[in-house]
Amino acid sequence: MPAGTIHLGTGLDLAAAALTSWHCFNRMIGQLYHCLQHRKLFDEDTAFPTALVAAA
């Protein structure tokens, strides 16, 4: 690979990363919508718990 170029991986790697990002975005939008419908405050820690909290 020539100096100064960036290797982005295969097309499948990029597609998987894009789908993961899209899934996370859709999940957050759904949670925000739920909070608006039920007049509740959005809590990021509840919406996206860390691995340590999720394992407990």
Buried (B, 14 or more C-beta within 10 A) or exposed (E): EEEEEEEEEEEEEEEEEEEEEEEEEEEBEEBEEEBEEEEEEEEEEEBEEEEEEEEE
